[in-house]
């Protein structure tokens, strides 16, 4: 594989040096090379408690600011994020491994949340109505829920941070964010830019620690915490919901997925193959909404599989800062081992390996884009959130069969439908038990839309007008009429 662009690496490392995080603590590595690129602080429970208290105290003043004042600060943060967009993208690629073009896409997506909530800050809602009996007037208003603890994953280090921080600030809440220790640098840099934009330093703070369980127990049991927002696995989400129940905290949980992608026999083959490749390979497959189980109708299956295989085989593997690369490194060595094990298990269960299936030799955590065809419906891989560049294709005969298989999971985050029939598109989307559906497209997320799942895939929504409500209390005043 070609070496990464040295100028891009140096530019990203300049950003890291500017963060002044010290040279001890938790090591952060480049998954494309294995090189240690930084260290971040390893906080203990007393540090966390102190940080939460400071954020809570700063929150009292922030809650008293006007919606316009909060909006102006968020707009300035958005401007700074845009002005430093290339540095952020380079930093994302350096610590997470995705390609630079994908990182640039994440920066745009992540920045959109800040702009969206800068606009939503002045539309916080409320209502005025006459009571049905005519004896009073009811005024409904919204107020900040209070200190928000935000826990983000490693796969989208900017977007998952801004998707939580921006609505918290817009609603008038303080926030403490704990990014994943694999990719904390982007969060530190984004919050530094927020402070430059006018967000008080104590109001939004980053905490990194080697003990996630200690952080959760300390933060969710703290007297000041009123809200927790988490993106990650369902297993961890269940644990956090248990902790949150002790103090009856407001919760937003964006949890695991097992997204079905259905290609009907009236679909445009090339369009479906390209969309399915995007749904599978975004972020190297390391996405909670990545297409996990692909169902292709028999009449189009051979043509689709041929076109899709061609799409996957055309993708070049390499370091994310190497020009022309279409898929970067996976997050760590364990992820590579998991991919190899999934392919081996699927073949043992009867699937046909058409392409890929191996980790290339050399440094870095890479795995080939892989296509498995004729995967048995009960193969082990069908019940696994793959989180990597493996496409597992099943074939089906009729719509009812496809929908039944697609819904045969405890998860319900995202789904995809490819068809040229408008009726079928809406019918299938309505029948899928998921929180969002991409119709004839592989990348459905948008800052203006309410992102979230059903069933074991979570609670609450992020993005859209609904995302602001997650950080607000609803109250009403009943005013007697004379």
Buried (B, 14 or more C-beta within 10 A) or exposed (E): BEEBBEEBBEBBBEBBEEBEBEEEBBEBBBBBBEEEBBBBBBBBBEBBBEBBBBBBBBBEEBBEBEBEEBBBBBBBBBBBBBEBBBBBBBBBBBBBBBBBBBBBBBBBBBBBBBBBBBBBBEEBEEEEEEEEEEEBBBBEBBBBBBBBBBBBBBBBBBBBBBBBBBBBBBBBBBBBBBBBBBBBBBBBBBBBBBBEBBBBEBBBBBBBBEBBEBBBBBBBBBEBBBBBBBBBBBEBBEBBBEBBEEEEBBBBBBBBBBBBBBBBBEBBBBBBBBBBBBBBBBBBBBBBBBBBBBBBBEEBBEBBBEBBBBBBEEBBBBBBBBEEBBBBBBBBEEBBBBBBEBBEBBBEBEBEBBBBBBBEEEEBBBBBBBBBBBBEBEBBBBBBBBBBBBBBBBBBEEBEBBBEBBBBBEBBBBBBBBBEEEEBBBBBBEBBBBBBBBBBBBBBBBBEBBBBBBBBBBBBBBBBBBBBBBBBBEEEEEEEEE
